[in-house]
């Protein structure tokens, strides 16, 4: 299985500055903020590498679920084991009609995606995307789970790129 992940993080904003002189038309007062946008292609030979992927919907039961990075389900039901790899990209999108869903280091064998205190609440219709740039921990038996917490039977969409 060959993996190529196109990662993009963008927030391009056009700002029209206030009129402070009659000699400056609106088109000359427009600033475009786009220099912080990122666009990368990750694969087995890139730095950082991307060699495995799992994309799936994760349902919460009674407001809870655990994502085990060593036991994911990939395309066509294929088992995906991230052992020895790092999470390069994680994207979780909460469905619009859901209550907020919190993603955090798992209680048992927790994966410290962004440190020991990692926790993010994703509102209904919101999404969270994390690019690790090879700075995340290796996935292993003692570092493999992310816990999800909500209020009921929410469902989130997840994509995990590892390498």
C-alpha positions as CSV (number, residue, x, y, z in Angstrom):
1,X,0.0,0.0,0.0
2,X,1.5,3.3,-1.0
3,X,0.3,6.4,0.8
4,X,0.5,10.0,-0.4
5,X,-1.1,12.6,1.8
6,X,-1.7,16.2,0.6
7,X,-1.8,18.4,3.7
8,X,-3.0,21.9,3.6
9,X,-3.7,24.4,6.3
10,X,-4.9,27.8,5.0
11,X,-6.7,30.9,6.2
12,X,-6.4,33.5,3.5
13,X,-8.0,36.8,4.5
14,X,-8.6,39.9,2.5
15,X,-8.7,43.1,4.5
16,X,-9.7,46.4,3.1
17,X,-8.1,49.2,5.0
18,X,-10.1,52.2,6.1
19,X,-10.3,55.2,3.8
20,X,-7.7,57.7,5.0
21,X,-7.2,59.5,1.8
22,X,-9.5,60.2,-1.2
23,X,-6.6,59.6,-3.6
24,X,-6.4,55.8,-2.7
25,X,-9.0,53.6,-4.3
26,X,-10.3,50.5,-2.5
27,X,-8.2,48.2,-4.7
28,X,-5.1,50.0,-3.5
29,X,-6.1,49.6,0.1
30,X,-6.6,45.8,0.1
31,X,-4.2,43.6,2.1
32,X,-4.2,39.8,1.6
33,X,-3.0,37.8,4.6
34,X,-1.8,34.4,3.2
35,X,1.9,34.0,4.1
36,X,1.1,31.6,7.0
37,X,-0.7,29.1,4.8
38,X,0.9,25.6,4.5
39,X,0.7,23.0,1.7
40,X,2.7,19.8,1.8
41,X,2.8,16.4,0.1
42,X,3.8,13.5,2.4
43,X,4.7,10.0,1.3
44,X,7.2,7.3,2.2
45,X,10.2,9.3,1.0
46,X,9.2,12.7,2.3
47,X,10.4,14.3,5.5
48,X,8.4,13.7,7.5
49,X,7.3,10.4,6.0
50,X,3.7,9.1,5.6
51,X,3.4,5.3,5.2
52,X,0.0,4.3,6.7
53,X,-3.4,5.9,6.8
54,X,-6.8,5.1,8.4
55,X,-9.9,7.1,7.6
56,X,-13.1,6.2,9.4
57,X,-16.2,7.3,11.3
58,X,-16.0,6.9,15.1
59,X,-19.2,6.6,17.0
60,X,-19.4,7.4,20.7
61,X,-21.4,5.1,22.9
62,X,-22.9,6.7,26.1
63,X,-20.7,9.7,25.3
64,X,-17.4,7.9,25.1
65,X,-15.0,6.2,22.6
66,X,-11.3,5.3,22.4
67,X,-9.2,5.4,19.3
68,X,-6.4,2.8,19.5
69,X,-3.6,3.8,17.1
70,X,-2.4,0.2,17.0
71,X,-5.8,-1.2,16.0
72,X,-7.3,1.0,13.3
73,X,-9.5,0.0,10.4
74,X,-8.4,1.2,7.0
75,X,-9.9,1.1,3.5
76,X,-11.8,-2.1,2.7
77,X,-11.7,-3.2,6.4
78,X,-7.9,-3.7,6.4
79,X,-6.3,-3.6,9.8
80,X,-3.9,-0.7,10.3
81,X,-1.3,-0.9,13.1
82,X,0.7,2.3,13.7
83,X,3.2,0.6,16.1
84,X,6.6,2.3,15.7
85,X,5.3,5.2,13.7
86,X,4.4,8.7,14.5
87,X,1.1,10.6,13.9
88,X,2.0,13.0,11.2
89,X,-1.5,14.3,10.6
90,X,-4.7,13.9,12.6
91,X,-8.0,15.4,11.4
92,X,-11.3,15.0,13.3
93,X,-14.5,16.6,12.1
94,X,-17.5,16.7,14.4
95,X,-20.8,16.4,12.7
96,X,-22.9,19.6,12.5
97,X,-25.8,18.3,14.7
98,X,-23.5,17.0,17.4
99,X,-22.8,18.4,20.8
100,X,-19.1,19.2,21.4
101,X,-16.7,16.2,21.4
102,X,-13.5,16.4,23.4
103,X,-10.4,14.6,22.2
104,X,-7.6,13.9,24.8
105,X,-4.8,11.7,25.8
106,X,-6.2,8.3,26.6
107,X,-6.7,7.2,30.2
108,X,-5.1,3.9,29.5
109,X,-1.8,3.8,27.4
110,X,-2.5,7.4,26.4
111,X,-0.9,8.9,23.2
112,X,0.5,12.3,24.0
113,X,-0.2,13.8,20.6
114,X,0.6,17.4,21.7
115,X,1.9,16.8,25.2
116,X,0.7,15.1,28.4
117,X,-2.2,17.6,28.9
118,X,-3.4,17.5,25.3
119,X,-7.2,18.1,25.1
120,X,-9.3,19.8,22.5
121,X,-13.1,20.3,22.4
122,X,-14.5,20.3,18.9
123,X,-18.0,22.0,18.7
124,X,-20.7,20.6,16.5
125,X,-19.8,21.3,12.9
126,X,-16.2,22.1,13.9
127,X,-13.0,20.3,13.1
128,X,-9.5,19.9,14.5
129,X,-6.5,19.3,12.3
130,X,-3.0,18.6,13.7
131,X,0.2,18.4,11.8
132,X,3.0,16.8,13.8
133,X,6.0,17.3,11.5
134,X,7.6,14.2,13.0
135,X,7.6,15.7,16.5
136,X,5.0,13.4,18.0
137,X,5.8,10.3,20.1
138,X,6.3,6.9,18.6
139,X,3.1,4.8,18.7
140,X,3.5,1.7,21.0
141,X,2.0,-0.5,23.6
142,X,2.3,2.3,26.3
143,X,1.4,5.2,24.0
144,X,-1.5,4.4,21.7
145,X,-4.9,5.7,22.7
146,X,-6.9,8.9,22.3
147,X,-10.2,9.2,24.2
148,X,-13.3,10.9,22.9
149,X,-15.9,12.3,25.3
150,X,-19.3,13.7,24.4
151,X,-22.8,13.6,25.7
152,X,-24.4,10.7,23.9
153,X,-24.2,9.0,20.6
154,X,-22.2,11.5,18.6
155,X,-20.2,10.4,15.5
156,X,-17.0,12.0,14.3
157,X,-15.0,11.6,11.1
158,X,-11.3,10.8,11.6
159,X,-8.3,10.5,9.4
160,X,-4.9,9.5,10.8
161,X,-1.7,9.7,8.7
162,X,1.3,7.9,10.2
163,X,4.9,7.5,9.2
